[in-house]
Amino acid sequence: MSRHPRLLPWPGPAGQPSYLVTDDGDSLLSRLADEWEEIQLGTAEDVLRHSVEMLGDQMAGAGELRFVGHRLCEALRDALRVAESRGGRLSDSADDDSDDSDDSDDSGDSGDSGDSDGSEPVSSPAVTRRASG
């Protein structure tokens, strides 16, 4: 099992944070979360681009600006959740790396004892951007 639960990119039923605890970073739910994060980041880029256009439009009304302000808040909230989740996974990976080096330094041997707990460092998924057209 991973040491720290992964913050998922969607809230729970009551709006609370949702977490995934697994030692399989390629599980169906992990892949779904990775895809959802990419969708959220892509949406944030689209909202930002639209907002810049809207703010440059002297004819934009208060209602339109309020609407775009709400969408910016949603996009920022989602992007911050993705950042928190990925940051947590990066620190898990760093913790695992330092634990591995601490173990080999303390034991004085090459660390090839064969007594592996089966845990793997958790790494963040590769970020791929879809070209918007």
DONUVEX-545276 format. One line per field, with one value per atom (N, C-alpha, C, O): atom name; residue in one letter; x, y, z. Coordinates in nm, 2 decimals, m for minus. Last residue first. Layout:
N
lumtor = c(CA_...);
kolti = c(a_...);
px = c(X_...);
py = c(Y_...);
pz = c(Z_...);
END
This chain:
133
lumtor = c(N_CA_C_O_N_CA_C_O_N_CA_C_O_N_CA_C_O_N_CA_C_O_N_CA_C_O_N_CA_C_O_N_CA_C_O_N_CA_C_O_N_CA_C_O_N_CA_C_O_N_CA_C_O_N_CA_C_O_N_CA_C_O_N_CA_C_O_N_CA_C_O_N_CA_C_O_N_CA_C_O_N_CA_C_O_N_CA_C_O_N_CA_C_O_N_CA_C_O_N_CA_C_O_N_CA_C_O_N_CA_C_O_N_CA_C_O_N_CA_C_O_N_CA_C_O_N_CA_C_O_N_CA_C_O_N_CA_C_O_N_CA_C_O_N_CA_C_O_N_CA_C_O_N_CA_C_O_N_CA_C_O_N_CA_C_O_N_CA_C_O_N_CA_C_O_N_CA_C_O_N_CA_C_O_N_CA_C_O_N_CA_C_O_N_CA_C_O_N_CA_C_O_N_CA_C_O_N_CA_C_O_N_CA_C_O_N_CA_C_O_N_CA_C_O_N_CA_C_O_N_CA_C_O_N_CA_C_O_N_CA_C_O_N_CA_C_O_N_CA_C_O_N_CA_C_O_N_CA_C_O_N_CA_C_O_N_CA_C_O_N_CA_C_O_N_CA_C_O_N_CA_C_O_N_CA_C_O_N_CA_C_O_N_CA_C_O_N_CA_C_O_N_CA_C_O_N_CA_C_O_N_CA_C_O_N_CA_C_O_N_CA_C_O_N_CA_C_O_N_CA_C_O_N_CA_C_O_N_CA_C_O_N_CA_C_O_N_CA_C_O_N_CA_C_O_N_CA_C_O_N_CA_C_O_N_CA_C_O_N_CA_C_O_N_CA_C_O_N_CA_C_O_N_CA_C_O_N_CA_C_O_N_CA_C_O_N_CA_C_O_N_CA_C_O_N_CA_C_O_N_CA_C_O_N_CA_C_O_N_CA_C_O_N_CA_C_O_N_CA_C_O_N_CA_C_O_N_CA_C_O_N_CA_C_O_N_CA_C_O_N_CA_C_O_N_CA_C_O_N_CA_C_O_N_CA_C_O_N_CA_C_O_N_CA_C_O_N_CA_C_O_N_CA_C_O_N_CA_C_O_N_CA_C_O_N_CA_C_O_N_CA_C_O_N_CA_C_O_N_CA_C_O_N_CA_C_O_N_CA_C_O_N_CA_C_O_N_CA_C_O_N_CA_C_O_N_CA_C_O_N_CA_C_O_N_CA_C_O_N_CA_C_O_N_CA_C_O_N_CA_C_O_N_CA_C_O_N_CA_C_O_N_CA_C_O_N_CA_C_O_N_CA_C_O_N_CA_C_O_N_CA_C_O_N_CA_C_O);
kolti = c(g_g_g_g_s_s_s_s_a_a_a_a_r_r_r_r_r_r_r_r_t_t_t_t_v_v_v_v_a_a_a_a_p_p_p_p_s_s_s_s_s_s_s_s_v_v_v_v_p_p_p_p_e_e_e_e_s_s_s_s_g_g_g_g_d_d_d_d_s_s_s_s_d_d_d_d_g_g_g_g_s_s_s_s_d_d_d_d_g_g_g_g_s_s_s_s_d_d_d_d_g_g_g_g_s_s_s_s_d_d_d_d_d_d_d_d_s_s_s_s_d_d_d_d_d_d_d_d_s_s_s_s_d_d_d_d_d_d_d_d_s_s_s_s_d_d_d_d_d_d_d_d_d_d_d_d_a_a_a_a_s_s_s_s_d_d_d_d_s_s_s_s_l_l_l_l_r_r_r_r_g_g_g_g_g_g_g_g_r_r_r_r_s_s_s_s_e_e_e_e_a_a_a_a_v_v_v_v_r_r_r_r_l_l_l_l_a_a_a_a_d_d_d_d_r_r_r_r_l_l_l_l_a_a_a_a_e_e_e_e_c_c_c_c_l_l_l_l_r_r_r_r_h_h_h_h_g_g_g_g_v_v_v_v_f_f_f_f_r_r_r_r_l_l_l_l_e_e_e_e_g_g_g_g_a_a_a_a_g_g_g_g_a_a_a_a_m_m_m_m_q_q_q_q_d_d_d_d_g_g_g_g_l_l_l_l_m_m_m_m_e_e_e_e_v_v_v_v_s_s_s_s_h_h_h_h_r_r_r_r_l_l_l_l_v_v_v_v_d_d_d_d_e_e_e_e_a_a_a_a_t_t_t_t_g_g_g_g_l_l_l_l_q_q_q_q_i_i_i_i_e_e_e_e_e_e_e_e_w_w_w_w_e_e_e_e_d_d_d_d_a_a_a_a_l_l_l_l_r_r_r_r_s_s_s_s_l_l_l_l_l_l_l_l_s_s_s_s_d_d_d_d_g_g_g_g_d_d_d_d_d_d_d_d_t_t_t_t_v_v_v_v_l_l_l_l_y_y_y_y_s_s_s_s_p_p_p_p_q_q_q_q_g_g_g_g_a_a_a_a_p_p_p_p_g_g_g_g_p_p_p_p_w_w_w_w_p_p_p_p_l_l_l_l_l_l_l_l_r_r_r_r_p_p_p_p_h_h_h_h_r_r_r_r_s_s_s_s_m_m_m_m);
px = c(m0.80_m0.82_m0.93_m0.95_m0.54_m0.68_m0.69_m0.59_m0.37_m0.37_m0.52_m0.61_m0.33_m0.40_m0.40_m0.42_m0.05_m0.14_m0.21_m0.13_0.04_0.03_m0.08_m0.19_0.25_0.15_0.15_0.25_0.27_0.32_0.21_0.10_0.19_0.17_0.23_0.24_0.44_0.32_0.31_0.41_0.50_0.54_0.42_0.32_0.60_0.48_0.53_0.59_0.81_0.79_0.67_0.65_0.66_0.73_0.71_0.61_0.67_0.63_0.72_0.84_0.77_0.69_0.64_0.57_0.95_0.81_0.71_0.59_1.21_1.14_1.00_0.94_1.45_1.34_1.27_1.26_1.69_1.57_1.45_1.34_1.91_1.88_1.76_1.74_2.07_2.02_1.98_2.01_2.21_2.06_2.00_1.88_2.47_2.43_2.28_2.23_2.52_2.53_2.48_2.44_2.47_2.61_2.63_2.74_2.23_2.26_2.41_2.46_2.22_2.21_2.26_2.32_2.23_2.33_2.34_2.44_2.00_2.12_2.24_2.34_1.80_1.81_1.95_2.01_1.84_1.86_1.88_1.96_1.76_1.90_1.93_2.05_1.49_1.57_1.72_1.80_1.40_1.39_1.48_1.55_1.43_1.52_1.52_1.62_1.24_1.38_1.47_1.57_1.01_1.05_1.19_1.27_1.01_1.02_1.06_1.15_0.97_1.09_1.11_1.23_0.72_0.83_0.96_1.05_0.57_0.57_0.69_0.76_0.61_0.67_0.67_0.76_0.46_0.60_0.67_0.78_0.20_0.27_0.41_0.49_0.16_0.16_0.23_0.30_0.16_0.26_0.27_0.38_m0.08_0.05_0.17_0.27_m0.26_m0.25_m0.12_m0.05_m0.22_m0.20_m0.18_m0.10_m0.28_m0.14_m0.12_m0.01_m0.55_m0.45_m0.31_m0.24_m0.64_m0.66_m0.56_m0.50_m0.58_m0.52_m0.53_m0.43_m0.76_m0.61_m0.54_m0.43_m1.01_m0.97_m0.82_m0.76_m0.99_m1.01_m0.97_m0.90_m0.97_m0.86_m0.87_m0.77_m1.22_m1.10_m0.98_m0.90_m1.39_m1.40_m1.27_m1.22_m1.30_m1.29_m1.30_m1.22_m1.37_m1.23_m1.21_m1.11_m1.65_m1.58_m1.43_m1.37_m1.69_m1.73_m1.66_m1.61_m1.61_m1.54_m1.57_m1.48_m1.80_m1.66_m1.58_m1.49_m2.02_m2.02_m1.88_m1.84_m1.94_m1.96_m1.96_m1.90_m1.93_m1.81_m1.82_m1.73_m2.20_m2.10_m1.97_m1.91_m2.31_m2.35_m2.25_m2.22_m2.19_m2.16_m2.20_m2.12_m2.09_m2.17_m2.13_m2.05_m1.86_m1.90_m1.97_m1.93_m1.75_m1.90_m1.95_m2.07_m1.48_m1.54_m1.69_m1.76_m1.30_m1.42_m1.49_m1.54_m1.11_m1.06_m1.18_m1.16_m1.24_m1.19_m1.15_m1.15_m1.28_m1.39_m1.35_m1.42_m1.02_m1.09_m1.21_m1.23_m0.97_m0.88_m0.95_m0.95_m1.16_m1.17_m1.08_m1.13_m1.07_m1.20_m1.21_m1.26_m0.83_m0.82_m0.95_m0.95_m0.94_m0.84_m0.84_m0.85_m1.09_m1.15_m1.07_m1.11_m0.88_m0.99_m1.06_m1.08_m0.73_m0.67_m0.77_m0.76_m0.93_m0.88_m0.81_m0.82_m0.95_m1.07_m1.02_m1.07_m0.70_m0.74_m0.85_m0.85_m0.73_m0.63_m0.66_m0.63_m0.95_m0.96_m0.86_m0.89_m0.83_m0.95_m0.96_m0.99_m0.63_m0.59_m0.71_m0.69_m0.78_m0.69_m0.66_m0.66_m0.90_m0.98_m0.90_m0.94_m0.68_m0.75_m0.83_m0.84_m0.61_m0.51_m0.58_m0.55_m0.85_m0.81_m0.71_m0.72_m0.83_m0.94_m0.91_m0.94_m0.60_m0.60_m0.71_m0.69_m0.69_m0.58_m0.57_m0.55_m0.90_m0.93_m0.82_m0.84_m0.74_m0.84_m0.88_m0.89_m0.39_m0.52_m0.62_m0.60_m0.13_m0.19_m0.33_m0.38_m0.04_m0.05_m0.11_m0.14_m0.11_m0.11_m0.14_m0.26_m0.16_m0.02_0.00_0.11_m0.39_m0.36_m0.21_m0.14_m0.64_m0.52_m0.50_m0.59_m0.77_m0.75_m0.63_m0.52_m1.01_m0.88_m0.88_m0.98_m1.18_m1.19_m1.04_m0.96_m1.30_m1.20_m1.21_m1.25_m1.66_m1.54_m1.43_m1.47_m1.91_m1.81_m1.68_m1.59_m2.05_m2.09_m1.99_m1.98_m1.93_m2.08_m2.12_m2.21_m1.61_m1.70_m1.84_m1.87_m1.47_m1.51_m1.59_m1.65_m1.19_m1.33_m1.37_m1.31_m0.93_m0.96_m1.11_m1.16_m0.80_m0.86_m0.91_m0.94_m0.50_m0.62_m0.67_m0.60_m0.39_m0.39_m0.52_m0.63_m0.25_m0.36_m0.35_m0.29_0.07_m0.02_m0.13_m0.10_0.20_0.20_0.09_0.02_0.04_0.11_0.10_0.00_0.08_0.00_0.09_0.19);
py = c(2.34_2.40_2.49_2.54_2.24_2.29_2.36_2.42_1.95_2.07_2.12_2.04_1.84_1.82_1.95_2.06_1.76_1.86_1.83_1.79_1.55_1.56_1.66_1.65_1.46_1.56_1.57_1.60_1.15_1.25_1.34_1.30_1.13_1.10_1.20_1.32_1.10_1.17_1.13_1.10_0.80_0.91_0.97_0.91_0.63_0.68_0.80_0.89_0.35_0.49_0.54_0.49_0.05_0.12_0.27_0.31_m0.23_m0.09_m0.03_m0.05_m0.48_m0.47_m0.33_m0.31_m0.50_m0.49_m0.48_m0.47_m0.73_m0.62_m0.62_m0.72_m0.88_m0.86_m0.73_m0.64_m0.91_m0.98_m0.96_m1.02_m0.77_m0.87_m0.96_m1.07_m0.57_m0.68_m0.80_m0.91_m0.37_m0.35_m0.47_m0.46_m0.39_m0.33_m0.32_m0.27_m0.28_m0.37_m0.31_m0.19_m0.10_m0.12_m0.22_m0.25_m0.01_m0.15_m0.18_m0.28_0.27_0.21_0.07_0.03_0.30_0.36_0.30_0.28_0.17_0.12_0.18_0.11_0.33_0.19_0.13_0.05_0.58_0.56_0.42_0.38_0.53_0.56_0.55_0.51_0.47_0.37_0.40_0.31_0.71_0.59_0.48_0.41_0.87_0.90_0.78_0.75_0.76_0.76_0.78_0.72_0.80_0.67_0.66_0.57_1.08_1.01_0.87_0.82_1.13_1.17_1.10_1.07_1.02_0.96_1.00_0.92_1.19_1.04_0.98_0.90_1.43_1.41_1.27_1.23_1.36_1.39_1.38_1.32_1.34_1.22_1.24_1.14_1.60_1.49_1.37_1.30_1.72_1.76_1.65_1.62_1.62_1.58_1.62_1.54_1.73_1.59_1.55_1.45_2.00_1.94_1.79_1.73_2.03_2.06_2.00_1.94_1.96_1.88_1.90_1.81_2.17_2.03_1.94_1.85_2.39_2.38_2.24_2.19_2.33_2.33_2.32_2.25_2.36_2.23_2.22_2.12_2.64_2.54_2.40_2.33_2.75_2.76_2.66_2.60_2.68_2.63_2.64_2.55_2.83_2.68_2.62_2.52_3.09_3.03_2.88_2.82_3.11_3.12_3.06_2.99_3.09_2.98_2.99_2.88_3.34_3.21_3.09_3.01_3.51_3.51_3.39_3.33_3.47_3.43_3.42_3.34_3.58_3.44_3.39_3.28_3.85_3.77_3.62_3.54_3.91_3.92_3.84_3.77_3.89_3.81_3.80_3.69_4.09_3.95_3.85_3.75_4.32_4.28_4.13_4.06_4.28_4.33_4.27_4.17_4.38_4.28_4.34_4.43_4.58_4.56_4.45_4.44_4.56_4.67_4.66_4.73_4.28_4.32_4.44_4.41_4.18_4.28_4.33_4.43_4.00_4.12_4.22_4.34_3.80_3.87_4.00_4.10_3.71_3.77_3.85_3.97_3.61_3.71_3.79_3.91_3.40_3.52_3.63_3.75_3.22_3.29_3.42_3.52_3.14_3.20_3.28_3.40_3.03_3.14_3.22_3.34_2.82_2.92_3.05_3.16_2.66_2.72_2.83_2.94_2.59_2.67_2.74_2.85_2.45_2.57_2.66_2.78_2.23_2.32_2.45_2.56_2.11_2.16_2.26_2.36_2.04_2.14_2.20_2.32_1.86_1.98_2.09_2.20_1.66_1.73_1.86_1.97_1.58_1.64_1.72_1.82_1.47_1.58_1.65_1.78_1.26_1.37_1.49_1.60_1.09_1.15_1.27_1.37_1.03_1.10_1.16_1.28_0.90_1.02_1.10_1.22_0.67_0.76_0.90_1.00_0.56_0.61_0.70_0.80_0.49_0.58_0.64_0.76_0.31_0.43_0.53_0.65_0.10_0.17_0.30_0.40_0.14_0.08_0.16_0.27_0.22_0.20_0.13_0.08_0.21_0.34_0.34_0.44_0.02_0.01_0.14_0.18_0.05_0.03_0.01_m0.01_0.29_0.18_0.17_0.27_0.50_0.43_0.30_0.21_0.81_0.67_0.61_0.68_1.04_0.99_0.84_0.77_1.35_1.21_1.16_1.23_1.62_1.56_1.41_1.34_1.68_1.66_1.60_1.55_1.70_1.80_1.79_1.87_1.47_1.59_1.71_1.80_1.29_1.32_1.44_1.52_1.43_1.32_1.37_1.48_1.58_1.58_1.46_1.40_1.49_1.52_1.51_1.43_1.40_1.53_1.56_1.66_1.27_1.25_1.39_1.48_1.23_1.32_1.30_1.33_0.92_1.01_1.09_1.04_0.85_0.84_0.95_1.06_0.73_0.85_0.83_0.79_0.49_0.55_0.65_0.66_0.23_0.35_0.41_0.39_m0.12_0.00_0.12_0.13);
pz = c(m3.09_m3.22_m3.23_m3.34_m2.87_m2.89_m3.03_m3.07_m2.81_m2.89_m2.91_m2.94_m2.48_m2.61_m2.68_m2.62_m2.30_m2.34_m2.47_m2.57_m2.05_m2.19_m2.22_m2.17_m1.80_m1.84_m1.99_m2.05_m1.64_m1.74_m1.78_m1.80_m1.29_m1.43_m1.52_m1.49_m1.03_m1.09_m1.24_m1.30_m0.85_m0.94_m1.00_m1.01_m0.57_m0.64_m0.73_m0.67_m0.55_m0.53_m0.62_m0.73_m0.43_m0.53_m0.51_m0.46_m0.21_m0.24_m0.34_m0.35_m0.14_m0.26_m0.29_m0.39_0.06_0.10_m0.02_0.00_0.03_m0.02_0.02_0.03_0.10_0.19_0.15_0.23_m0.04_m0.09_0.00_m0.03_0.02_0.11_0.06_0.12_m0.10_m0.18_m0.09_m0.12_0.01_0.01_m0.07_m0.10_0.05_m0.08_m0.09_m0.18_0.39_0.28_0.16_0.16_0.59_0.56_0.45_0.41_0.69_0.70_0.67_0.71_0.66_0.79_0.80_0.89_0.38_0.46_0.60_0.65_0.30_0.25_0.33_0.36_0.42_0.45_0.41_0.49_0.31_0.45_0.48_0.57_0.04_0.07_0.22_0.25_0.09_0.03_0.06_0.09_0.20_0.28_0.22_0.30_m0.02_0.09_0.19_0.25_m0.19_m0.23_m0.11_m0.11_m0.04_m0.07_m0.11_m0.07_m0.04_0.09_0.06_0.14_m0.31_m0.25_m0.12_m0.08_m0.34_m0.42_m0.36_m0.34_m0.18_m0.15_m0.22_m0.16_m0.32_m0.19_m0.14_m0.07_m0.55_m0.56_m0.43_m0.42_m0.44_m0.49_m0.52_m0.51_m0.36_m0.26_m0.31_m0.24_m0.60_m0.51_m0.40_m0.36_m0.71_m0.77_m0.68_m0.68_m0.53_m0.55_m0.61_m0.56_m0.56_m0.43_m0.44_m0.38_m0.84_m0.79_m0.65_m0.63_m0.83_m0.91_m0.86_m0.84_m0.68_m0.63_m0.70_m0.64_m0.84_m0.71_m0.66_m0.60_m1.05_m1.08_m0.95_m0.94_m0.92_m0.98_m1.00_m0.97_m0.86_m0.75_m0.80_m0.73_m1.11_m1.02_m0.91_m0.87_m1.22_m1.28_m1.19_m1.18_m1.04_m1.05_m1.11_m1.06_m1.10_m0.96_m0.97_m0.90_m1.37_m1.33_m1.19_m1.17_m1.35_m1.42_m1.38_m1.37_m1.22_m1.15_m1.21_m1.14_m1.42_m1.29_m1.21_m1.15_m1.61_m1.64_m1.51_m1.49_m1.48_m1.52_m1.54_m1.49_m1.46_m1.33_m1.37_m1.29_m1.73_m1.65_m1.52_m1.47_m1.79_m1.86_m1.78_m1.77_m1.62_m1.61_m1.67_m1.62_m1.71_m1.58_m1.56_m1.49_m2.06_m1.95_m1.82_m1.81_m2.30_m2.21_m2.09_m2.03_m2.46_m2.46_m2.37_m2.35_m2.45_m2.38_m2.38_m2.30_m2.41_m2.48_m2.40_m2.29_m2.25_m2.35_m2.43_m2.51_m2.10_m2.03_m2.13_m2.10_m2.30_m2.24_m2.17_m2.18_m2.34_m2.45_m2.40_m2.44_m2.09_m2.14_m2.26_m2.26_m2.08_m1.99_m2.04_m2.03_m2.27_m2.29_m2.20_m2.25_m2.15_m2.28_m2.31_m2.35_m1.91_m1.91_m2.04_m2.04_m2.02_m1.94_m1.94_m1.95_m2.13_m2.22_m2.15_m2.21_m1.90_m2.01_m2.10_m2.14_m1.77_m1.71_m1.81_m1.81_m1.94_m1.92_m1.87_m1.91_m1.89_m2.03_m2.02_m2.10_m1.63_m1.66_m1.80_m1.83_m1.65_m1.56_m1.60_m1.61_m1.81_m1.85_m1.78_m1.84_m1.64_m1.77_m1.82_m1.88_m1.43_m1.40_m1.53_m1.54_m1.56_m1.51_m1.48_m1.51_m1.61_m1.72_m1.68_m1.75_m1.34_m1.43_m1.55_m1.58_m1.27_m1.20_m1.28_m1.29_m1.44_m1.45_m1.38_m1.44_m1.33_m1.47_m1.49_m1.56_m1.08_m1.09_m1.23_m1.25_m1.15_m1.08_m1.09_m1.10_m1.26_m1.34_m1.28_m1.35_m1.17_m1.16_m1.24_m1.28_m1.17_m1.30_m1.29_m1.39_m0.91_m0.97_m1.11_m1.17_m0.67_m0.81_m0.88_m0.89_m0.41_m0.44_m0.59_m0.64_m0.28_m0.37_m0.38_m0.37_m0.20_m0.14_m0.22_m0.22_m0.27_m0.32_m0.25_m0.25_m0.15_m0.16_m0.21_m0.20_m0.17_m0.19_m0.21_m0.27_0.04_m0.04_m0.05_0.05_0.03_0.10_0.01_m0.09_m0.08_m0.11_m0.05_m0.06_m0.02_0.05_0.03_0.11_m0.20_m0.21_m0.13_m0.18_m0.28_m0.24_m0.24_m0.28_m0.58_m0.44_m0.41_m0.50_m0.78_m0.77_m0.62_m0.55_m0.81_m0.86_m0.86_m0.92_m0.49_m0.62_m0.68_m0.60_m0.34_m0.35_m0.49_m0.58_m0.23_m0.34_m0.33_m0.33_0.10_0.00_m0.11_m0.08_0.16_0.17_0.06_m0.05_0.11_0.25_0.26_0.37_m0.07_m0.06_0.07_0.14_0.00_0.00_0.00_0.06);
END
